[in-house]
């Protein structure tokens, strides 16, 4: 649909594609003129939106477009400055999520709100324990527990209620969050990036659950950046751009390319490597690496988090690590950075044995790092951009002399160059990091690492939670750096990203590398079967 972005900008989006059938279906939520302002930023501006009963409605847009703010307003986490929310024909004013929950609205956040040390059942009833335990003491099995079991059966949410949450895979934990919302009476469920950490098989299970919920009259409102998934599951799609709702379309009347153009004004990016970089020089080598669960304990006396890890990365090569979250990826990254001390084995970089080096020594020897959680590990959110620019490199020039004397003026100048080169959209370098959108925060981190000319880069989930425009910018930087000889270890939950960018793929399962695959010969579904162990179960049953 050539020129659709221009049509939106000029207000010429075809009127027949706005809220088709609005008079024929029951409206459960109507947003009227929703506006939300923060200091220096208008997050939402005059948003009007109708959500129908029993529909699956997707909200798409760039980072910073206002999607999450809109969901938080609906869920009572933030009040609108202007406008109104009409729920089932009645205007409502939520002062907290409890108000929204009491009105039948539930939300599953991208980062789950669960207690790892409790059982599944305890997590579900958390906050409503009084009625649950009163019934439990009286009857042996409470009415609440029977209700939870019925919900699991109705919606196909199979999960062991007695299991400790820490033992569950990420897909199972998401089911717990959904059950928790349904148990509290949710008729409208908000899902924030629900597939971001799921393998294809888990995505299919989630979509089946969503379809079953919709068929039972539940309404689902979800945010997603993966446009192919949006088109596979949504009934209608609303695109939010620069704080405004620019179009609401039926999924049958739009393509992924057209949605991308509506969102960012360009075509849908693809994470493809187009040129091979031939080199036999190994820049990073891991041999027989073991990591015990108990710090400092010998391998034979403790459970191993990592078991006999072996791999090498050559100059100009991207090696991808694929695995379901919780199978050792985070521990592997921490061991390679020196945050965790390995139990046995060795790590070599550019010919030097760095096994016993500190994290600082590794970083100063040109080991770059993009952390998986930019808020927790990548940024000082209240601090200005120029201070964040030097994190991890604060002892090096141009940020400091002799490792002690910091140079604010030189750092600000360096930050300004970086902001321009990596298209970090900000008024100036004195803006605090938490004022940026997720995509711009990520570009700042990548700029910080790339401008220090690393020889080896550990990139952990480099595009998690960012829109397709920022995603394309990140992919392009990795392509160029690889072409220039950078060795990259890419850890990601995005299987298309892993297959598209990697030269080789390693699968990690329960702390061990269980397969090496050729990205040119494997599909996302096949890769997912390796990651979950289903591939090996199938093969063993055939023997």
DOGUPA-970454 format. One record per residue (C-alpha): residue number from 1; x, y, z; residue in three letters. Coordinates in steps of 0.02 Angstrom, whole numbers, always signed. Layout:
# residues N
- vexse|xx|yy|zz|lolum
- NUM|X|Y|Z|ALA $
...
***
This chain:
# residues 543
- vexse|xx|yy|zz|lolum
- 1|+0|+0|+0|UNK $
- 2|+116|+134|-63|UNK $
- 3|+100|+299|+23|UNK $
- 4|-9|+240|+168|UNK $
- 5|+101|+331|+293|UNK $
- 6|+75|+492|+195|UNK $
- 7|-112|+459|+193|UNK $
- 8|-113|+443|+382|UNK $
- 9|-9|+600|+404|UNK $
- 10|-131|+698|+297|UNK $
- 11|-286|+622|+376|UNK $
- 12|-333|+529|+215|UNK $
- 13|-338|+352|+282|UNK $
- 14|-493|+276|+199|UNK $
- 15|-643|+304|+312|UNK $
- 16|-712|+130|+280|UNK $
- 17|-563|+57|+373|UNK $
- 18|-603|+147|+535|UNK $
- 19|-701|+46|+664|UNK $
- 20|-798|-56|+538|UNK $
- 21|-954|-132|+613|UNK $
- 22|-952|-17|+764|UNK $
- 23|-1141|-13|+765|UNK $
- 24|-1162|-200|+745|UNK $
- 25|-1065|-263|+895|UNK $
- 26|-1069|-230|+1082|UNK $
- 27|-939|-102|+1135|UNK $
- 28|-861|-149|+1303|UNK $
- 29|-732|-9|+1313|UNK $
- 30|-736|+159|+1229|UNK $
- 31|-595|+284|+1248|UNK $
- 32|-648|+462|+1212|UNK $
- 33|-518|+597|+1185|UNK $
- 34|-387|+517|+1300|UNK $
- 35|-239|+634|+1327|UNK $
- 36|-92|+607|+1444|UNK $
- 37|+52|+728|+1468|UNK $
- 38|+219|+710|+1555|UNK $
- 39|+348|+849|+1577|UNK $
- 40|+400|+897|+1400|UNK $
- 41|+308|+749|+1321|UNK $
- 42|+130|+716|+1262|UNK $
- 43|+116|+526|+1278|UNK $
- 44|-65|+514|+1218|UNK $
- 45|-160|+647|+1123|UNK $
- 46|-347|+640|+1091|UNK $
- 47|-354|+451|+1072|UNK $
- 48|-524|+380|+1025|UNK $
- 49|-546|+193|+1021|UNK $
- 50|-687|+65|+1032|UNK $
- 51|-658|-114|+1088|UNK $
- 52|-793|-243|+1052|UNK $
- 53|-847|-385|+1165|UNK $
- 54|-765|-551|+1122|UNK $
- 55|-635|-480|+1004|UNK $
- 56|-445|-493|+1003|UNK $
- 57|-383|-317|+974|UNK $
- 58|-199|-276|+943|UNK $
- 59|-115|-109|+974|UNK $
- 60|+43|-77|+873|UNK $
- 61|+164|+68|+863|UNK $
- 62|+342|+126|+885|UNK $
- 63|+425|+137|+1055|UNK $
- 64|+371|+300|+1130|UNK $
- 65|+211|+304|+1026|UNK $
- 66|+105|+294|+1184|UNK $
- 67|+43|+113|+1182|UNK $
- 68|+100|+65|+1357|UNK $
- 69|+38|+229|+1431|UNK $
- 70|-132|+196|+1354|UNK $
- 71|-139|+20|+1428|UNK $
- 72|-88|+87|+1599|UNK $
- 73|-229|+215|+1591|UNK $
- 74|-356|+78|+1551|UNK $
- 75|-287|-28|+1695|UNK $
- 76|-293|+115|+1820|UNK $
- 77|-105|+133|+1841|UNK $
- 78|-110|+312|+1778|UNK $
- 79|-254|+436|+1763|UNK $
- 80|-285|+526|+1599|UNK $
- 81|-265|+715|+1598|UNK $
- 82|-411|+732|+1478|UNK $
- 83|-543|+620|+1405|UNK $
- 84|-648|+479|+1474|UNK $
- 85|-659|+290|+1484|UNK $
- 86|-830|+214|+1456|UNK $
- 87|-847|+35|+1517|UNK $
- 88|-1003|-60|+1465|UNK $
- 89|-1093|+104|+1433|UNK $
- 90|-1045|+188|+1597|UNK $
- 91|-906|+314|+1620|UNK $
- 92|-777|+253|+1746|UNK $
- 93|-636|+336|+1843|UNK $
- 94|-500|+217|+1900|UNK $
- 95|-382|+272|+2040|UNK $
- 96|-283|+109|+2049|UNK $
- 97|-269|-62|+1966|UNK $
- 98|-384|-128|+2104|UNK $
- 99|-523|-20|+2034|UNK $
- 100|-493|-92|+1861|UNK $
- 101|-486|-271|+1928|UNK $
- 102|-649|-244|+2024|UNK $
- 103|-725|-184|+1859|UNK $
- 104|-673|-342|+1767|UNK $
- 105|-509|-284|+1686|UNK $
- 106|-350|-388|+1709|UNK $
- 107|-174|-362|+1644|UNK $
- 108|-26|-477|+1611|UNK $
- 109|+132|-373|+1610|UNK $
- 110|+283|-408|+1501|UNK $
- 111|+383|-438|+1660|UNK $
- 112|+277|-560|+1760|UNK $
- 113|+216|-508|+1933|UNK $
- 114|+242|-677|+2019|UNK $
- 115|+328|-740|+2176|UNK $
- 116|+455|-874|+2132|UNK $
- 117|+461|-952|+2304|UNK $
- 118|+273|-989|+2309|UNK $
- 119|+173|-1127|+2225|UNK $
- 120|+67|-1095|+2071|UNK $
- 121|-92|-1103|+2174|UNK $
- 122|-23|-981|+2303|UNK $
- 123|+26|-860|+2166|UNK $
- 124|-148|-865|+2091|UNK $
- 125|-236|-828|+2256|UNK $
- 126|-106|-701|+2314|UNK $
- 127|-204|-547|+2368|UNK $
- 128|-364|-648|+2392|UNK $
- 129|-299|-771|+2522|UNK $
- 130|-433|-738|+2654|UNK $
- 131|-576|-822|+2563|UNK $
- 132|-464|-957|+2493|UNK $
- 133|-392|-1016|+2658|UNK $
- 134|-558|-1000|+2750|UNK $
- 135|-632|-1125|+2629|UNK $
- 136|-477|-1235|+2634|UNK $
- 137|-486|-1253|+2823|UNK $
- 138|-670|-1294|+2818|UNK $
- 139|-679|-1414|+2671|UNK $
- 140|-507|-1483|+2632|UNK $
- 141|-518|-1411|+2457|UNK $
- 142|-582|-1234|+2446|UNK $
- 143|-716|-1173|+2329|UNK $
- 144|-584|-1056|+2258|UNK $
- 145|-471|-1201|+2212|UNK $
- 146|-616|-1288|+2125|UNK $
- 147|-649|-1127|+2031|UNK $
- 148|-466|-1116|+1977|UNK $
- 149|-466|-1296|+1917|UNK $
- 150|-624|-1261|+1817|UNK $
- 151|-545|-1107|+1737|UNK $
- 152|-392|-1210|+1688|UNK $
- 153|-505|-1340|+1608|UNK $
- 154|-617|-1216|+1515|UNK $
- 155|-473|-1120|+1436|UNK $
- 156|-350|-1262|+1412|UNK $
- 157|-225|-1186|+1534|UNK $
- 158|-140|-1344|+1591|UNK $
- 159|-24|-1309|+1737|UNK $
- 160|+18|-1403|+1898|UNK $
- 161|-60|-1300|+2037|UNK $
- 162|+52|-1380|+2168|UNK $
- 163|+216|-1348|+2075|UNK $
- 164|+338|-1219|+2139|UNK $
- 165|+338|-1072|+2020|UNK $
- 166|+528|-1075|+2006|UNK $
- 167|+518|-1245|+1920|UNK $
- 168|+408|-1183|+1778|UNK $
- 169|+463|-1130|+1604|UNK $
- 170|+419|-954|+1548|UNK $
- 171|+268|-1010|+1446|UNK $
- 172|+195|-1096|+1599|UNK $
- 173|+224|-941|+1704|UNK $
- 174|+126|-838|+1580|UNK $
- 175|-19|-960|+1597|UNK $
- 176|-13|-932|+1785|UNK $
- 177|-30|-744|+1756|UNK $
- 178|-180|-771|+1642|UNK $
- 179|-264|-889|+1766|UNK $
- 180|-231|-761|+1903|UNK $
- 181|-322|-627|+1804|UNK $
- 182|-468|-743|+1761|UNK $
- 183|-483|-797|+1943|UNK $
- 184|-509|-614|+1989|UNK $
- 185|-654|-603|+1867|UNK $
- 186|-571|-524|+1715|UNK $
- 187|-688|-505|+1567|UNK $
- 188|-562|-393|+1479|UNK $
- 189|-380|-449|+1476|UNK $
- 190|-234|-336|+1430|UNK $
- 191|-75|-426|+1371|UNK $
- 192|+87|-327|+1356|UNK $
- 193|+207|-405|+1229|UNK $
- 194|+141|-580|+1270|UNK $
- 195|+252|-676|+1146|UNK $
- 196|+417|-586|+1175|UNK $
- 197|+496|-731|+1272|UNK $
- 198|+402|-879|+1197|UNK $
- 199|+460|-1010|+1071|UNK $
- 200|+345|-1045|+922|UNK $
- 201|+260|-1194|+1005|UNK $
- 202|+220|-1088|+1158|UNK $
- 203|+156|-947|+1048|UNK $
- 204|+37|-1070|+964|UNK $
- 205|-25|-1127|+1135|UNK $
- 206|-51|-947|+1190|UNK $
- 207|-147|-906|+1031|UNK $
- 208|-259|-1058|+1057|UNK $
- 209|-295|-997|+1233|UNK $
- 210|-332|-821|+1169|UNK $
- 211|-452|-889|+1037|UNK $
- 212|-540|-998|+1165|UNK $
- 213|-558|-850|+1284|UNK $
- 214|-630|-742|+1145|UNK $
- 215|-752|-880|+1097|UNK $
- 216|-811|-881|+1278|UNK $
- 217|-847|-694|+1269|UNK $
- 218|-687|-627|+1346|UNK $
- 219|-608|-473|+1265|UNK $
- 220|-421|-467|+1237|UNK $
- 221|-320|-310|+1208|UNK $
- 222|-135|-337|+1175|UNK $
- 223|+24|-246|+1125|UNK $
- 224|+141|-332|+1003|UNK $
- 225|+286|-283|+891|UNK $
- 226|+284|-443|+787|UNK $
- 227|+169|-398|+645|UNK $
- 228|+154|-573|+575|UNK $
- 229|+88|-630|+744|UNK $
- 230|-31|-482|+753|UNK $
- 231|-105|-530|+585|UNK $
- 232|-117|-712|+639|UNK $
- 233|-217|-683|+798|UNK $
- 234|-299|-510|+801|UNK $
- 235|-474|-472|+739|UNK $
- 236|-438|-286|+727|UNK $
- 237|-279|-183|+742|UNK $
- 238|-254|-6|+802|UNK $
- 239|-94|+86|+754|UNK $
- 240|-33|+219|+874|UNK $
- 241|+91|+346|+807|UNK $
- 242|+165|+494|+902|UNK $
- 243|+34|+477|+1038|UNK $
- 244|-115|+473|+919|UNK $
- 245|-221|+329|+855|UNK $
- 246|-197|+346|+668|UNK $
- 247|-295|+195|+605|UNK $
- 248|-400|+48|+662|UNK $
- 249|-412|-89|+531|UNK $
- 250|-481|-263|+511|UNK $
- 251|-340|-390|+495|UNK $
- 252|-406|-451|+327|UNK $
- 253|-382|-279|+250|UNK $
- 254|-199|-246|+289|UNK $
- 255|-30|-328|+264|UNK $
- 256|+123|-330|+377|UNK $
- 257|+209|-209|+258|UNK $
- 258|+63|-89|+265|UNK $
- 259|+60|-96|+455|UNK $
- 260|+247|-61|+459|UNK $
- 261|+223|+88|+346|UNK $
- 262|+83|+153|+458|UNK $
- 263|+194|+133|+611|UNK $
- 264|+361|+199|+551|UNK $
- 265|+338|+259|+373|UNK $
- 266|+445|+123|+294|UNK $
- 267|+439|-60|+244|UNK $
- 268|+452|-207|+363|UNK $
- 269|+636|-242|+404|UNK $
- 270|+714|-416|+397|UNK $
- 271|+862|-477|+501|UNK $
- 272|+960|-550|+355|UNK $
- 273|+1148|-562|+333|UNK $
- 274|+1187|-536|+149|UNK $
- 275|+1376|-559|+141|UNK $
- 276|+1491|-690|+214|UNK $
- 277|+1649|-637|+303|UNK $
- 278|+1781|-771|+286|UNK $
- 279|+1907|-784|+429|UNK $
- 280|+1994|-925|+521|UNK $
- 281|+2053|-814|+664|UNK $
- 282|+1968|-863|+826|UNK $
- 283|+1938|-710|+936|UNK $
- 284|+1839|-793|+1074|UNK $
- 285|+1854|-971|+1139|UNK $
- 286|+1761|-1061|+1278|UNK $
- 287|+1824|-1234|+1327|UNK $
- 288|+1749|-1361|+1449|UNK $
- 289|+1666|-1224|+1550|UNK $
- 290|+1569|-1279|+1704|UNK $
- 291|+1477|-1169|+1827|UNK $
- 292|+1415|-1235|+1995|UNK $
- 293|+1256|-1171|+2076|UNK $
- 294|+1349|-1147|+2241|UNK $
- 295|+1480|-1011|+2225|UNK $
- 296|+1655|-1082|+2242|UNK $
- 297|+1597|-1263|+2259|UNK $
- 298|+1682|-1399|+2158|UNK $
- 299|+1583|-1463|+2010|UNK $
- 300|+1558|-1637|+2082|UNK $
- 301|+1482|-1572|+2245|UNK $
- 302|+1349|-1456|+2175|UNK $
- 303|+1215|-1442|+2043|UNK $
- 304|+1290|-1372|+1883|UNK $
- 305|+1208|-1221|+1804|UNK $
- 306|+1322|-1240|+1652|UNK $
- 307|+1394|-1407|+1595|UNK $
- 308|+1545|-1430|+1484|UNK $
- 309|+1515|-1279|+1371|UNK $
- 310|+1625|-1274|+1216|UNK $
- 311|+1619|-1152|+1070|UNK $
- 312|+1726|-1030|+971|UNK $
- 313|+1685|-867|+881|UNK $
- 314|+1790|-812|+734|UNK $
- 315|+1827|-638|+672|UNK $
- 316|+1676|-571|+576|UNK $
- 317|+1560|-707|+640|UNK $
- 318|+1395|-701|+736|UNK $
- 319|+1361|-856|+841|UNK $
- 320|+1183|-867|+905|UNK $
- 321|+1130|-946|+1069|UNK $
- 322|+951|-1013|+1063|UNK $
- 323|+860|-1076|+1216|UNK $
- 324|+702|-1060|+1317|UNK $
- 325|+730|-934|+1456|UNK $
- 326|+797|-1011|+1615|UNK $
- 327|+909|-1140|+1530|UNK $
- 328|+1075|-1056|+1571|UNK $
- 329|+1089|-913|+1448|UNK $
- 330|+1096|-778|+1582|UNK $
- 331|+1223|-877|+1684|UNK $
- 332|+1330|-905|+1529|UNK $
- 333|+1334|-719|+1492|UNK $
- 334|+1380|-679|+1672|UNK $
- 335|+1519|-810|+1670|UNK $
- 336|+1592|-740|+1508|UNK $
- 337|+1589|-564|+1581|UNK $
- 338|+1675|-619|+1741|UNK $
- 339|+1524|-579|+1850|UNK $
- 340|+1518|-764|+1898|UNK $
- 341|+1677|-862|+1932|UNK $
- 342|+1678|-1024|+1834|UNK $
- 343|+1702|-1189|+1924|UNK $
- 344|+1813|-1261|+1788|UNK $
- 345|+1860|-1232|+1608|UNK $
- 346|+1934|-1082|+1518|UNK $
- 347|+1887|-925|+1422|UNK $
- 348|+2009|-853|+1295|UNK $
- 349|+1994|-686|+1204|UNK $
- 350|+2112|-633|+1065|UNK $
- 351|+2238|-763|+1122|UNK $
- 352|+2237|-712|+1306|UNK $
- 353|+2171|-826|+1442|UNK $
- 354|+2045|-713|+1531|UNK $
- 355|+1967|-847|+1642|UNK $
- 356|+2028|-764|+1802|UNK $
- 357|+2013|-584|+1743|UNK $
- 358|+1894|-465|+1827|UNK $
- 359|+1745|-392|+1734|UNK $
- 360|+1835|-225|+1722|UNK $
- 361|+1990|-305|+1647|UNK $
- 362|+1886|-394|+1516|UNK $
- 363|+1791|-235|+1472|UNK $
- 364|+1952|-134|+1458|UNK $
- 365|+2019|-267|+1340|UNK $
- 366|+1880|-227|+1217|UNK $
- 367|+1743|-348|+1269|UNK $
- 368|+1580|-260|+1227|UNK $
- 369|+1416|-299|+1313|UNK $
- 370|+1233|-263|+1275|UNK $
- 371|+1135|-320|+1429|UNK $
- 372|+969|-411|+1419|UNK $
- 373|+880|-288|+1534|UNK $
- 374|+923|-110|+1489|UNK $
- 375|+838|-40|+1644|UNK $
- 376|+914|-155|+1773|UNK $
- 377|+1086|-182|+1697|UNK $
- 378|+1114|-57|+1558|UNK $
- 379|+1070|+116|+1620|UNK $
- 380|+1061|+232|+1769|UNK $
- 381|+886|+291|+1729|UNK $
- 382|+882|+453|+1832|UNK $
- 383|+1054|+506|+1767|UNK $
- 384|+1081|+611|+1609|UNK $
- 385|+1127|+530|+1445|UNK $
- 386|+1306|+594|+1450|UNK $
- 387|+1338|+504|+1615|UNK $
- 388|+1260|+344|+1546|UNK $
- 389|+1375|+358|+1396|UNK $
- 390|+1528|+312|+1497|UNK $
- 391|+1457|+168|+1600|UNK $
- 392|+1575|+21|+1592|UNK $
- 393|+1708|+130|+1511|UNK $
- 394|+1725|+265|+1644|UNK $
- 395|+1910|+229|+1668|UNK $
- 396|+1952|+247|+1483|UNK $
- 397|+1982|+395|+1369|UNK $
- 398|+1899|+509|+1322|UNK $
- 399|+1795|+491|+1480|UNK $
- 400|+1941|+491|+1602|UNK $
- 401|+2128|+508|+1618|UNK $
- 402|+2227|+380|+1714|UNK $
- 403|+2067|+294|+1765|UNK $
- 404|+2029|+427|+1897|UNK $
- 405|+1997|+601|+1827|UNK $
- 406|+1831|+613|+1738|UNK $
- 407|+1806|+736|+1595|UNK $
- 408|+1623|+794|+1588|UNK $
- 409|+1649|+910|+1440|UNK $
- 410|+1735|+776|+1335|UNK $
- 411|+1602|+650|+1387|UNK $
- 412|+1461|+767|+1335|UNK $
- 413|+1545|+796|+1168|UNK $
- 414|+1565|+609|+1142|UNK $
- 415|+1384|+580|+1192|UNK $
- 416|+1325|+712|+1068|UNK $
- 417|+1420|+625|+927|UNK $
- 418|+1347|+458|+978|UNK $
- 419|+1171|+526|+986|UNK $
- 420|+1188|+590|+808|UNK $
- 421|+1273|+434|+737|UNK $
- 422|+1151|+310|+816|UNK $
- 423|+995|+417|+793|UNK $
- 424|+953|+428|+978|UNK $
- 425|+805|+546|+979|UNK $
- 426|+825|+667|+1122|UNK $
- 427|+821|+857|+1144|UNK $
- 428|+997|+857|+1220|UNK $
- 429|+1124|+752|+1314|UNK $
- 430|+1067|+818|+1484|UNK $
- 431|+900|+728|+1472|UNK $
- 432|+885|+584|+1598|UNK $
- 433|+888|+410|+1524|UNK $
- 434|+715|+368|+1589|UNK $
- 435|+642|+507|+1480|UNK $
- 436|+687|+410|+1321|UNK $
- 437|+580|+277|+1239|UNK $
- 438|+640|+97|+1251|UNK $
- 439|+706|+98|+1073|UNK $
- 440|+808|+255|+1102|UNK $
- 441|+875|+187|+1266|UNK $
- 442|+931|+32|+1172|UNK $
- 443|+1014|+133|+1035|UNK $
- 444|+1109|+232|+1167|UNK $
- 445|+1176|+71|+1245|UNK $
- 446|+1227|+1|+1075|UNK $
- 447|+1310|+166|+1030|UNK $
- 448|+1404|+163|+1195|UNK $
- 449|+1474|-10|+1158|UNK $
- 450|+1507|+10|+972|UNK $
- 451|+1600|+176|+986|UNK $
- 452|+1728|+93|+1101|UNK $
- 453|+1780|-21|+955|UNK $
- 454|+1758|-191|+1039|UNK $
- 455|+1841|-344|+966|UNK $
- 456|+1710|-460|+1041|UNK $
- 457|+1529|-414|+1080|UNK $
- 458|+1408|-508|+1192|UNK $
- 459|+1234|-453|+1137|UNK $
- 460|+1098|-518|+1253|UNK $
- 461|+923|-491|+1183|UNK $
- 462|+976|-333|+1091|UNK $
- 463|+803|-297|+1016|UNK $
- 464|+689|-354|+1157|UNK $
- 465|+542|-238|+1184|UNK $
- 466|+584|-114|+1045|UNK $
- 467|+485|-70|+891|UNK $
- 468|+524|-123|+713|UNK $
- 469|+607|+42|+669|UNK $
- 470|+730|+33|+814|UNK $
- 471|+748|-153|+783|UNK $
- 472|+805|-123|+605|UNK $
- 473|+932|+6|+666|UNK $
- 474|+1005|-120|+789|UNK $
- 475|+1014|-257|+657|UNK $
- 476|+1103|-140|+537|UNK $
- 477|+1234|-94|+667|UNK $
- 478|+1267|-279|+701|UNK $
- 479|+1281|-315|+514|UNK $
- 480|+1406|-174|+487|UNK $
- 481|+1508|-220|+641|UNK $
- 482|+1516|-403|+586|UNK $
- 483|+1572|-348|+413|UNK $
- 484|+1711|-249|+496|UNK $
- 485|+1775|-402|+588|UNK $
- 486|+1681|-399|+754|UNK $
- 487|+1651|-568|+837|UNK $
- 488|+1475|-573|+911|UNK $
- 489|+1390|-691|+1032|UNK $
- 490|+1204|-660|+1005|UNK $
- 491|+1083|-719|+1140|UNK $
- 492|+902|-693|+1089|UNK $
- 493|+725|-758|+1113|UNK $
- 494|+677|-694|+940|UNK $
- 495|+700|-846|+829|UNK $
- 496|+685|-748|+667|UNK $
- 497|+823|-635|+730|UNK $
- 498|+935|-782|+777|UNK $
- 499|+909|-869|+610|UNK $
- 500|+926|-710|+509|UNK $
- 501|+1082|-638|+591|UNK $
- 502|+1183|-790|+647|UNK $
- 503|+1317|-880|+549|UNK $
- 504|+1301|-1028|+667|UNK $
- 505|+1170|-1075|+797|UNK $
- 506|+1201|-1161|+963|UNK $
- 507|+1054|-1230|+1064|UNK $
- 508|+1066|-1225|+1254|UNK $
- 509|+955|-1340|+1356|UNK $
- 510|+966|-1364|+1544|UNK $
- 511|+1137|-1282|+1549|UNK $
- 512|+1218|-1382|+1409|UNK $
- 513|+1248|-1352|+1223|UNK $
- 514|+1144|-1490|+1144|UNK $
- 515|+1151|-1446|+959|UNK $
- 516|+1240|-1342|+828|UNK $
- 517|+1131|-1293|+680|UNK $
- 518|+1149|-1207|+513|UNK $
- 519|+1034|-1054|+512|UNK $
- 520|+1009|-1074|+324|UNK $
- 521|+934|-1247|+349|UNK $
- 522|+823|-1229|+503|UNK $
- 523|+649|-1155|+524|UNK $
- 524|+589|-1064|+681|UNK $
- 525|+475|-1210|+722|UNK $
- 526|+617|-1336|+706|UNK $
- 527|+729|-1225|+812|UNK $
- 528|+592|-1214|+942|UNK $
- 529|+581|-1404|+950|UNK $
- 530|+768|-1413|+988|UNK $
- 531|+753|-1278|+1121|UNK $
- 532|+612|-1366|+1214|UNK $
- 533|+693|-1539|+1199|UNK $
- 534|+546|-1604|+1096|UNK $
- 535|+663|-1643|+950|UNK $
- 536|+766|-1762|+1056|UNK $
- 537|+613|-1846|+1132|UNK $
- 538|+546|-1879|+956|UNK $
- 539|+712|-1950|+897|UNK $
- 540|+729|-2064|+1049|UNK $
- 541|+552|-2131|+1025|UNK $
- 542|+595|-2178|+846|UNK $
- 543|+746|-2281|+896|UNK $
***
